[in-house]
Amino acid sequence: MSFLEHQVIKADGVSCKPVSIRCSREKYRSFDGTCNNLQKPGWGRKGAPFTRIAPPRYADGIFSMPVAKSGRPLPNPRILSTRLFPDIPIPSSSLNYLNMQWGQFVTHDMMQRLTEVTDEGGIQCCLGEGGDVLPPEWQNDKCIPIKVPDDDPFYGYYGIKCLNLVRSVTTPRDDCSLGYAEQMNAVSSYLDGSQIYGSDKKQASMLRSKKKGRLREEYKTKAKRGYLPTVSDKSASCVLRNMSEPCYLAGDGRINQTPTLAMLHTLLLREHNRVADILQGMNPQWSDERIFQEARRVVIAELQHITYQEWLPLNFGESYFRYYRISPSSLYSHDYNADANAAIISSFATAAFRSLHSLVPDSIMTCPSNYYTAYLHKLSDHFQNPSLLETSSESFDDIVRGALAHVCSEADPYCSGDVTNLLFKTRRAWGLDLIAIDIQRGRDHGIASYNNFREICGLRRAKTFQDLSGEIPQDRIYALSQLYECVDDIDLFVGGVMEQAVHGSTLGHTFQCIVAEQFYRTRVGDRFFYDNSEMPHSFSTEQLRQLKKASIARLICDNTDVIYVQRNAFERESPANPKEHCDNYATIPYVDLTVWKTNSIFD
C-alpha cells in the first residue's frame, strides 16, 4: 500500500471523511479549538495538521526522510550535536530562569506532536538499552533511530550506539486531498490555556471540581495554598523515588517534565481559583458553569497579555514586534482575519521555537525568603519528578524565588549537557540528546532546508557556504562546511541556531521571521483573542483596561507568599529592575475584577 492510499484509509479505517463541524456563536471558546473560525471551523483544532510556509523536502516528495542534494545521507544528528552545540555555559546577561520556563509553558499550550505506536505499545528501534540499532529487517517502518558513533565523547563510555526515535503521527488534510504527509497537532493551536484546562470536553470535565467554578486542587499538610491534583497512576507519569512524592494532573500530560514547569501550572491553577472565588463572591446568582467559563476567560486573557506584551517583545525584539503589529499597543485590536489560519507552522514547531532549548541551564535554583543563600539542584536529577515543589511548606515559594533570581543560558549554539546527554535520564547514568532529536524531528517532518527559509525570510539565497557570512560568524560557517556536503543540505534547525542574534532579539533573522509569522497568525487568526473589538464576546472597555494590567509579577504576588518581585519578572534583578513589594500597586498593578459584577443572572 502506498503512503497516499494509507493516508486516505487512516482517518476512520474505511475512508477519509472531510471535516464537517457545525457551529453556533457561543460566547466562550471550545476546549478543542473547533468553531473558533466560523468559516473554517476545523482550523486550529486539536488533531488538525500542522501547516507549512515552505514545501517539504521529503526524499520522495511524499513521506520518506530527506537526503542530501547528492542523494547521500544527511549528516548524523548526534555528530552535528556534539560538534556544533557543545556544553559551554554562558549565562544570559539579563534574562532569568522564569523567562525560559514561560517559553516551554507557551509551547505546551500551542502544540504537541505524538509518535507512532503499535497495538502493543511503544515502538523500539534499538537493541536492548541502546546497545545498537536494530537491523533494518527487524525495524518497524516508523523507526528513525539516531545512530551514535563508536567514538562518541559521552555515550561511548556507556556503550550506547543507538538513541530510540519514532516518526510523528500524521493526519489527513481536512478536505481529504492527497499529497505529502502532514503531521498532527494533538492540542488546540490557539493560545488558549489548553495546558491548564485540557484540549477536549472530557479532559476539561475531569479537571473541574464542579463547585463554584473552581478547578480541582489538593491541600497539603501545613500548606496555605492549593496544589494540582495528583494522577491516579503515578508510575505511568512520573519517575519517583517513593510513592509519597507528588505526580500531578493538569490539562497537559507533560506537566511533570520539570519542577519549574509544574510550578507555572500550579500558579495558573491558583489564579483560576482565585478569580473564580472573587467572581462567585460578587455574583452569587451565577451558576458553576458561568463562573468557570468567566474565570477561564479572564485567565486566558492574562496568559495572552503576559505572552504578547511582556514575554514576546522582551525575547524577540520590542520594536520589531510592535512595528509589525504582532504585539499591538492600542486598547482594542481590529485585526481579526477569518482568512488567517492559526494552525501551527511546522517549521516553527520543529525548528524555530525549539532553538530556545539553548536557553536551558543545567540547574534549578531554590532561594529562601531572605535571598541570602541559594541552592542549586541538577536539572537532570529532576526530570519527570516535580517533588522539589513539596519537600517542605516553603518549597514552592523557594522555587519561585529561585526562578526569579537564577539566570537562563545565553541564546547561542551552546547547550547544556543536561539536555544533550542526560535528557529524561531516569535511573540510568545517561539520557537522550534533545538537540540531535530536534534535528532528526525536523527531517521527520520534511522541513525545508535552511537555505530555502533564508530566501522566504528575505535573505539572499546562499550558493556557497561563504555566502552565509552576513548572518553566521566565520567559525560557524567553517564548522558547517566540514559537516555538510552542500550549503543546500543545512537543516533549518542547525542553520537558524548558527545565525547571530539580531539587535533586541534572542534569535537570528531567519528564526525571528518564522516566530513572528506564527505569533501574528496566532493573534489575528483567533476570534476569541482577548483584545478583539466589536465581537459579541468582547470584553467591555473597563474589563479590558483591567486585564491589560496583568503581569507575570502580579501573577506571582497573588498566588504565592513571595512578597518581593522585580516588576519585569522575566528579567534578572538589576538597578534598573529592582525588586518591588507586592503591595506596591503603582509598580505592580493588579487586575480589579469588580468590573465583572452584574446585577442579574441574565447579564
C-alpha positions as CSV (number, residue, x, y, z in Angstrom):
1,M,0.0,0.0,0.0
2,S,1.4,3.4,-0.9
3,F,1.5,6.2,1.6
4,L,-1.1,8.2,-0.3
5,E,-3.5,5.2,-0.1
6,H,-2.7,4.8,3.6
7,Q,-3.4,8.4,4.3
8,V,-6.9,8.1,2.8
9,I,-7.7,5.0,4.8
10,K,-6.1,6.1,8.0
11,A,-8.8,8.6,9.1
12,D,-11.5,6.1,10.2
13,G,-10.3,2.7,9.0
14,V,-12.5,2.8,5.9
15,S,-12.2,6.1,4.1
16,C,-11.3,9.7,4.8
17,K,-14.3,11.9,5.5
18,P,-13.8,15.6,5.0
19,V,-14.0,17.5,8.4
20,S,-17.6,18.7,8.9
21,I,-18.3,20.7,12.0
22,R,-21.5,22.7,12.9
23,C,-21.0,25.8,14.9
24,S,-23.1,28.2,16.9
25,R,-22.0,31.7,18.1
26,E,-21.0,30.7,21.6
27,K,-19.7,33.4,24.0
28,Y,-17.0,31.0,25.2
29,R,-14.3,29.3,23.2
30,S,-14.4,25.5,22.8
31,F,-11.8,23.4,24.5
32,D,-10.6,21.7,21.4
33,G,-10.3,24.8,19.2
34,T,-13.2,23.9,16.9
35,C,-15.5,26.7,15.8
36,N,-13.0,29.5,16.6
37,N,-13.1,30.3,12.9
38,L,-16.8,30.1,11.9
39,Q,-15.9,30.0,8.2
40,K,-13.3,27.2,8.7
41,P,-14.4,25.6,12.0
42,G,-11.7,22.9,11.8
43,W,-8.8,25.3,11.7
44,G,-6.6,25.2,14.7
45,R,-8.5,22.4,16.4
46,K,-7.0,19.5,18.3
47,G,-6.0,16.8,15.8
48,A,-5.6,19.3,12.9
49,P,-2.4,19.0,10.7
50,F,0.4,21.4,11.1
51,T,0.7,23.9,8.3
52,R,3.7,25.0,6.2
53,I,5.2,28.1,4.7
54,A,7.6,26.2,2.5
55,P,7.1,22.9,0.6
56,P,8.7,19.9,2.4
57,R,11.9,18.2,1.3
58,Y,10.8,14.6,1.7
59,A,13.2,12.5,-0.4
60,D,10.3,11.0,-2.4
61,G,8.2,14.2,-2.2
62,I,5.7,12.4,0.0
63,F,7.0,11.0,3.2
64,S,10.5,9.5,3.2
65,M,13.2,11.0,5.3
66,P,15.3,13.7,3.5
67,V,18.7,13.1,2.0
68,A,21.5,15.3,0.9
69,K,21.3,17.0,-2.5
70,S,23.8,14.4,-3.8
71,G,21.4,11.6,-2.7
72,R,23.7,10.5,0.1
73,P,22.6,10.6,3.8
74,L,22.5,13.9,5.6
75,P,25.0,14.3,8.5
76,N,24.4,12.2,11.6
77,P,22.3,14.3,14.0
78,R,24.4,13.2,17.0
79,I,27.6,14.3,15.3
80,L,26.0,17.6,14.5
81,S,25.0,18.0,18.1
82,T,28.4,17.2,19.6
83,R,30.4,19.3,17.0
84,L,28.1,22.3,16.7
85,F,26.3,22.5,20.1
86,P,29.0,22.0,22.8
87,D,28.4,22.4,26.5
88,I,29.9,25.8,27.1
89,P,27.8,27.5,29.8
90,I,27.4,31.2,29.1
91,P,24.8,32.9,31.4
92,S,22.3,35.4,29.9
93,S,23.2,39.0,30.7
94,S,19.6,39.9,31.5
95,L,17.1,37.0,31.2
96,N,16.2,34.7,34.1
97,Y,15.1,31.1,34.5
98,L,11.4,32.1,34.7
99,N,11.7,33.6,31.2
100,M,13.0,30.3,29.8
101,Q,10.3,28.4,31.7
102,W,7.5,30.6,30.3
103,G,8.6,29.7,26.8
104,Q,8.1,26.0,27.5
105,F,4.7,26.7,29.1
106,V,3.6,28.6,26.0
107,T,4.9,25.8,23.7
108,H,2.8,23.2,25.5
109,D,-0.2,25.4,25.2
110,M,0.1,25.6,21.4
111,M,1.5,22.3,20.2
112,Q,2.1,18.7,20.9
113,R,3.1,16.0,18.4
114,L,2.6,12.3,19.0
115,T,4.8,9.5,18.0
116,E,3.5,6.4,16.3
117,V,2.8,3.3,18.4
118,T,1.6,-0.2,17.7
119,D,-1.3,-2.1,19.3
120,E,1.2,-3.5,21.8
121,G,2.6,-0.1,22.8
122,G,5.7,2.0,22.0
123,I,8.0,1.1,19.1
124,Q,11.5,0.0,19.9
125,C,14.2,0.8,17.3
126,C,17.3,-0.1,19.3
127,L,18.7,-3.3,20.6
128,G,18.3,-3.5,24.4
129,E,19.1,-0.3,26.2
130,G,20.7,1.4,23.2
131,G,23.3,-1.2,22.5
132,D,22.9,-0.9,18.8
133,V,20.4,0.0,16.0
134,L,18.0,-2.8,15.2
135,P,18.8,-4.5,11.8
136,P,16.6,-2.9,9.0
137,E,14.6,-6.2,8.6
138,W,13.6,-6.0,12.3
139,Q,12.7,-2.4,12.4
140,N,9.2,-1.0,12.3
141,D,8.8,1.2,9.3
142,K,8.2,4.2,11.6
143,C,11.7,3.9,13.1
144,I,14.1,6.7,12.7
145,P,16.7,5.9,15.3
146,I,19.8,8.1,15.8
147,K,23.0,6.1,15.4
148,V,25.7,7.0,17.9
149,P,29.3,6.9,16.7
150,D,31.6,4.4,18.4
151,D,33.9,7.3,19.5
152,D,31.1,9.4,20.9
153,P,32.6,11.6,23.7
154,F,29.8,10.8,26.2
155,Y,27.8,7.8,25.0
156,G,30.9,5.8,24.1
157,Y,31.8,5.5,27.8
158,Y,28.5,3.7,28.4
159,G,28.5,1.6,25.2
160,I,25.4,3.4,23.8
161,K,25.2,3.2,20.0
162,C,21.5,4.0,19.4
163,L,19.0,6.6,20.6
164,N,15.4,5.5,20.1
165,L,13.3,7.7,17.9
166,V,10.0,7.1,16.1
167,R,8.2,9.1,13.5
168,S,5.5,11.6,14.3
169,V,1.8,10.7,13.8
170,T,0.4,12.1,10.5
171,T,-3.1,13.0,9.7
172,P,-5.2,13.6,6.6
173,R,-6.0,17.1,5.4
174,D,-9.4,18.4,6.4
175,D,-10.6,18.1,2.8
176,C,-9.1,14.7,2.3
177,S,-7.0,15.9,-0.6
178,L,-3.9,13.8,-1.4
179,G,-0.3,15.0,-1.2
180,Y,2.7,14.9,1.0
181,A,2.5,13.9,4.6
182,E,1.4,16.4,7.3
183,Q,1.9,15.8,11.0
184,M,-0.8,16.1,13.6
185,N,-1.0,18.7,16.4
186,A,-2.5,16.9,19.4
187,V,-3.7,20.0,21.1
188,S,-5.5,23.2,20.1
189,S,-3.2,25.5,18.2
190,Y,-4.6,28.6,19.8
191,L,-3.0,30.3,22.8
192,D,-6.0,29.3,24.9
193,G,-4.7,27.8,28.1
194,S,-5.2,24.2,26.9
195,Q,-2.3,23.1,29.2
196,I,-4.4,24.4,32.1
197,Y,-7.9,23.4,31.0
198,G,-7.3,20.5,28.6
199,S,-8.0,20.2,24.9
200,D,-11.3,18.3,24.9
201,K,-14.5,18.4,27.0
202,K,-13.8,15.1,28.7
203,Q,-10.4,16.1,29.9
204,A,-11.7,19.6,30.9
205,S,-14.5,18.0,32.9
206,M,-12.1,15.7,34.8
207,L,-10.1,18.8,35.9
208,R,-13.1,20.7,37.4
209,S,-14.4,20.5,40.9
210,K,-17.9,21.2,39.7
211,K,-18.4,23.6,42.5
212,K,-18.3,27.4,42.3
213,G,-16.5,27.4,39.0
214,R,-13.3,26.1,40.5
215,L,-10.6,23.7,39.2
216,R,-9.7,20.7,41.4
217,E,-6.9,21.3,43.8
218,E,-5.4,19.5,46.8
219,Y,-4.2,20.9,50.1
220,K,-1.1,19.5,51.7
221,T,-0.1,19.4,55.4
222,K,0.7,22.9,56.6
223,A,0.3,24.3,53.1
224,K,-1.6,27.6,52.9
225,R,-2.4,27.3,49.2
226,G,-3.6,24.6,46.9
227,Y,-1.7,22.3,44.7
228,L,-2.6,20.5,41.5
229,P,-4.4,17.2,41.9
230,T,-2.4,14.0,41.6
231,V,-2.7,11.4,38.9
232,S,-4.2,8.0,39.8
233,D,-1.2,6.0,38.4
234,K,2.0,7.8,39.4
235,S,4.3,5.2,38.0
236,A,2.9,5.8,34.5
237,S,3.5,9.6,34.5
238,C,6.5,10.2,36.8
239,V,9.8,8.7,37.9
240,L,9.6,8.8,41.7
241,R,11.8,7.6,44.4
242,N,8.8,6.6,46.5
243,M,5.1,6.8,46.1
244,S,4.7,9.6,48.6
245,E,6.2,12.0,46.1
246,P,3.8,14.1,44.0
247,C,2.9,13.4,40.4
248,Y,0.5,16.0,39.1
249,L,-2.6,16.1,36.8
250,A,-3.2,19.0,34.5
251,G,-4.6,19.9,31.1
252,D,-1.3,18.7,29.5
253,G,0.4,15.4,30.2
254,R,3.9,16.9,30.0
255,I,3.4,18.8,33.2
256,N,5.7,16.7,35.3
257,Q,8.7,17.1,33.0
258,T,10.4,19.5,35.4
259,P,9.5,21.0,38.8
260,T,9.6,24.6,37.4
261,L,7.1,23.7,34.6
262,A,4.8,22.2,37.3
263,M,5.3,25.4,39.3
264,L,3.9,27.5,36.5
265,H,1.0,25.1,36.1
266,T,0.3,25.4,39.8
267,L,0.4,29.2,39.6
268,L,-2.2,29.3,36.8
269,L,-4.4,26.8,38.7
270,R,-4.3,29.0,41.7
271,E,-5.1,32.1,39.6
272,H,-8.1,30.4,38.1
273,N,-9.5,29.5,41.5
274,R,-8.6,33.0,43.0
275,V,-10.5,34.6,40.1
276,A,-13.4,32.2,40.4
277,D,-13.8,32.9,44.1
278,I,-13.9,36.6,43.6
279,L,-16.4,36.3,40.7
280,Q,-18.6,34.0,42.8
281,G,-18.5,36.3,45.8
282,M,-19.6,39.3,43.6
283,N,-22.2,37.3,41.6
284,P,-23.7,34.6,43.9
285,Q,-26.5,34.2,41.4
286,W,-24.1,32.8,38.8
287,S,-24.0,29.0,38.1
288,D,-20.9,26.9,38.5
289,E,-20.7,26.8,34.7
290,R,-20.8,30.5,34.2
291,I,-18.2,31.2,37.0
292,F,-15.9,28.6,35.5
293,Q,-16.2,30.0,32.0
294,E,-15.8,33.6,33.0
295,A,-12.8,32.8,35.2
296,R,-11.3,30.7,32.3
297,R,-11.9,33.7,30.0
298,V,-10.0,36.0,32.5
299,V,-7.1,33.6,32.9
300,I,-6.7,33.0,29.2
301,A,-6.7,36.8,28.6
302,E,-4.0,37.2,31.3
303,L,-2.0,34.4,29.7
304,Q,-2.3,36.1,26.3
305,H,-1.5,39.6,27.6
306,I,1.6,38.4,29.5
307,T,2.9,36.5,26.5
308,Y,2.3,39.3,23.9
309,Q,3.0,42.3,26.0
310,E,5.8,41.1,28.2
311,W,7.4,37.9,27.0
312,L,7.5,38.2,23.2
313,P,8.8,41.7,23.0
314,L,11.5,41.0,25.6
315,N,12.8,37.9,23.8
316,F,12.2,38.7,20.1
317,G,12.6,42.5,19.8
318,E,10.1,45.0,21.1
319,S,10.4,47.5,18.2
320,Y,10.2,44.6,15.7
321,F,7.0,43.1,17.3
322,R,5.3,46.5,17.7
323,Y,6.2,47.6,14.1
324,Y,4.7,44.5,12.5
325,R,1.7,44.7,14.9
326,I,2.4,41.3,16.3
327,S,2.1,42.9,19.8
328,P,-0.3,45.8,19.2
329,S,-0.2,48.7,21.7
330,S,-3.7,50.2,21.5
331,L,-6.5,49.2,23.8
332,Y,-8.6,47.2,21.3
333,S,-7.4,45.4,18.2
334,H,-9.3,45.4,15.0
335,D,-7.1,42.8,13.3
336,Y,-9.1,39.6,13.4
337,N,-8.9,37.9,10.0
338,A,-11.0,34.9,9.2
339,D,-8.7,34.1,6.3
340,A,-5.7,33.7,8.7
341,N,-5.1,30.1,9.8
342,A,-3.8,30.0,13.3
343,A,-2.7,26.4,12.9
344,I,0.9,25.8,14.0
345,I,3.6,26.2,11.3
346,S,5.6,23.0,11.2
347,S,8.9,24.9,10.8
348,F,8.0,26.9,13.9
349,A,7.2,23.8,15.9
350,T,10.2,21.7,14.9
351,A,12.9,24.3,14.4
352,A,12.5,28.0,15.2
353,F,10.8,27.7,18.6
354,R,12.9,24.6,19.6
355,S,16.0,26.8,19.2
356,L,15.1,28.1,22.7
357,H,16.4,24.8,24.1
358,S,19.8,26.6,24.1
359,L,18.4,28.8,27.0
360,V,18.0,25.8,29.3
361,P,20.6,25.9,32.2
362,D,21.9,22.8,33.9
363,S,20.4,23.6,37.3
364,I,17.3,24.6,39.1
365,M,17.7,27.2,41.9
366,T,15.8,27.4,45.2
367,C,16.0,30.5,47.4
368,P,14.7,31.0,50.9
369,S,12.8,34.2,51.7
370,N,15.8,36.2,52.8
371,Y,17.6,35.6,49.5
372,Y,20.9,35.3,51.4
373,T,21.6,31.8,50.3
374,A,20.7,29.8,47.2
375,Y,20.7,26.1,46.4
376,L,21.3,24.6,43.0
377,H,19.8,21.3,42.0
378,K,20.9,19.4,39.0
379,L,18.2,19.6,36.3
380,S,18.8,16.1,35.1
381,D,18.1,14.7,38.6
382,H,14.6,16.0,38.5
383,F,13.2,15.1,35.0
384,Q,9.7,13.6,35.4
385,N,9.8,14.3,39.2
386,P,8.3,17.5,40.5
387,S,8.8,16.6,44.2
388,L,11.1,19.7,44.7
389,L,7.8,21.7,45.0
390,E,6.8,19.8,48.1
391,T,9.9,19.0,50.1
392,S,8.7,21.5,52.8
393,S,5.9,24.0,53.3
394,E,8.2,26.7,51.9
395,S,9.5,24.7,48.9
396,F,7.1,26.1,46.3
397,D,7.9,29.7,47.1
398,D,11.6,28.8,47.2
399,I,11.4,27.6,43.7
400,V,9.5,30.7,42.5
401,R,12.2,32.9,44.1
402,G,14.9,30.8,42.5
403,A,13.3,31.1,39.1
404,L,13.3,34.9,39.5
405,A,16.9,35.0,40.7
406,H,18.5,32.3,38.6
407,V,19.8,33.2,35.1
408,C,19.0,31.2,32.0
409,S,21.7,30.5,29.4
410,E,22.5,32.8,26.6
411,A,20.8,32.3,23.2
412,D,23.6,30.7,21.3
413,P,24.7,27.3,19.8
414,Y,26.0,26.2,23.2
415,C,23.7,23.7,25.0
416,S,23.8,22.2,28.5
417,G,24.9,18.6,28.7
418,D,21.8,18.0,30.8
419,V,19.8,18.3,27.6
420,T,22.3,16.9,25.1
421,N,23.4,13.8,27.1
422,L,21.0,13.4,30.0
423,L,17.5,14.4,28.8
424,F,14.9,12.4,30.7
425,K,17.6,10.4,32.5
426,T,15.8,8.2,35.0
427,R,17.8,5.7,37.0
428,R,20.4,5.3,34.3
429,A,23.7,7.3,34.0
430,W,22.7,8.6,30.6
431,G,19.7,10.1,28.9
432,L,18.7,11.3,25.4
433,D,20.1,14.1,23.3
434,L,17.5,16.8,22.8
435,I,19.5,18.7,20.1
436,A,20.0,15.5,18.0
437,I,16.3,14.8,18.4
438,D,15.4,18.3,17.3
439,I,17.5,17.8,14.1
440,Q,16.0,14.4,13.4
441,R,12.5,15.5,14.1
442,G,12.8,18.3,11.6
443,R,13.8,15.7,9.0
444,D,10.9,13.5,10.1
445,H,8.5,16.4,9.3
446,G,10.2,17.0,6.0
447,I,11.2,20.6,6.9
448,A,12.7,22.5,4.0
449,S,16.3,23.4,4.2
450,Y,17.8,26.4,5.9
451,N,18.7,27.9,2.6
452,N,15.1,27.8,1.4
453,F,13.9,29.5,4.5
454,R,16.6,32.2,4.2
455,E,15.0,33.1,0.8
456,I,11.5,33.0,2.2
457,C,12.5,35.4,5.0
458,G,14.1,37.9,2.6
459,L,17.8,36.9,2.8
460,R,19.9,36.2,-0.2
461,R,19.9,32.5,-1.2
462,A,23.4,31.1,-0.5
463,K,25.2,29.5,-3.4
464,T,28.3,28.7,-1.3
465,F,29.0,28.4,2.4
466,Q,30.8,31.7,2.3
467,D,27.5,33.4,1.2
468,L,26.3,32.8,4.8
469,S,28.8,35.3,6.2
470,G,26.3,38.1,6.5
471,E,24.3,36.2,9.2
472,I,26.6,33.5,10.5
473,P,30.1,34.0,12.1
474,Q,33.1,32.7,10.2
475,D,34.0,30.0,12.7
476,R,30.5,28.5,12.5
477,I,30.5,28.7,8.7
478,Y,33.7,26.7,8.7
479,A,32.2,24.1,11.0
480,L,29.1,23.8,8.8
481,S,31.3,23.3,5.7
482,Q,33.1,20.4,7.4
483,L,29.9,18.6,8.2
484,Y,27.6,19.3,5.3
485,E,28.4,18.4,1.6
486,C,26.5,21.4,0.3
487,V,25.0,24.6,1.6
488,D,21.6,23.5,0.4
489,D,21.8,20.5,2.8
490,I,21.9,22.5,6.0
491,D,19.0,21.6,8.3
492,L,16.8,24.6,9.2
493,F,17.3,24.0,13.0
494,V,21.0,23.9,12.6
495,G,21.4,26.9,10.3
496,G,18.9,29.0,12.2
497,V,20.7,28.5,15.5
498,M,24.1,29.3,13.9
499,E,22.9,32.8,13.0
500,Q,23.9,35.7,15.1
501,A,21.0,37.3,17.0
502,V,19.6,40.4,15.6
503,H,19.5,43.5,17.7
504,G,17.0,43.3,20.6
505,S,16.2,39.6,19.9
506,T,17.4,36.2,21.1
507,L,17.1,34.9,17.6
508,G,18.8,35.4,14.2
509,H,17.0,36.8,11.2
510,T,15.5,33.6,9.9
511,F,14.1,32.3,13.1
512,Q,12.8,35.7,14.2
513,C,10.9,35.8,10.8
514,I,9.3,32.4,11.4
515,V,8.4,33.1,15.1
516,A,6.9,36.4,14.2
517,E,4.8,34.9,11.4
518,Q,3.5,32.3,13.8
519,F,2.6,34.7,16.6
520,Y,1.0,37.1,14.1
521,R,-1.2,34.3,12.9
522,T,-1.9,33.1,16.4
523,R,-3.3,36.5,17.3
524,V,-5.1,37.7,14.1
525,G,-6.5,34.2,13.5
526,D,-8.0,33.8,16.9
527,R,-11.6,35.1,17.0
528,F,-11.5,35.0,20.8
529,F,-8.2,36.8,21.3
530,Y,-8.6,38.9,24.4
531,D,-8.4,42.4,22.9
532,N,-10.6,41.8,19.8
533,S,-13.2,44.5,19.5
534,E,-16.8,44.5,18.2
535,M,-17.4,40.8,18.9
536,P,-20.4,39.5,20.8
537,H,-18.0,38.1,23.3
538,S,-15.6,41.1,23.5
539,F,-14.6,42.4,27.0
540,S,-16.0,45.7,27.9
541,T,-13.7,48.7,27.8
542,E,-13.3,48.7,31.6
543,Q,-12.7,45.0,31.7
544,L,-10.1,45.2,29.0
545,R,-8.3,48.1,30.8
546,Q,-8.1,45.9,33.9
547,L,-6.8,42.9,32.0
548,K,-4.1,44.9,30.5
549,K,-2.7,45.5,34.0
550,A,-1.9,41.8,34.2
551,S,1.8,40.8,34.5
552,I,3.8,37.7,35.5
553,A,4.9,39.7,38.6
554,R,1.3,40.2,39.7
555,L,0.6,36.5,39.0
556,I,3.3,35.5,41.4
557,C,2.3,38.1,44.0
558,D,-1.4,37.0,44.0
559,N,-0.7,33.2,44.1
560,T,2.3,32.7,46.4
561,D,3.7,34.1,49.6
562,V,6.6,35.7,47.8
563,I,6.4,39.4,48.7
564,Y,9.2,40.9,46.7
565,V,9.3,40.5,42.9
566,Q,11.0,42.6,40.2
567,R,8.5,44.4,38.1
568,N,9.8,43.0,34.9
569,A,9.8,39.5,36.3
570,F,11.2,37.8,33.2
571,E,14.4,39.7,33.7
572,R,17.1,39.5,36.4
573,E,17.1,41.9,39.3
574,S,19.2,45.0,38.5
575,P,19.4,48.7,39.4
576,A,17.1,49.3,36.5
577,N,14.8,46.4,37.5
578,P,14.8,46.3,41.3
579,K,12.6,44.1,43.4
580,E,9.3,45.7,44.4
581,H,6.9,44.9,47.3
582,C,3.8,43.1,46.1
583,D,1.7,45.6,48.0
584,N,3.1,48.4,45.8
585,Y,0.3,48.5,43.3
586,A,1.8,51.5,41.5
587,T,4.7,49.4,40.3
588,I,2.9,46.0,40.1
589,P,-0.7,46.9,39.2
590,Y,-3.5,44.4,40.0
591,V,-6.5,43.4,37.9
592,D,-9.6,44.8,39.6
593,L,-12.3,42.2,39.0
594,T,-15.1,44.4,40.4
595,V,-15.9,45.4,36.8
596,W,-17.3,41.9,36.3
597,K,-20.0,42.4,38.9
598,T,-23.5,42.0,37.5
599,N,-27.0,42.6,38.9
600,S,-28.8,39.9,37.1
601,I,-28.4,36.3,36.1
602,F,-29.1,37.4,32.5
603,D,-26.2,40.0,32.3
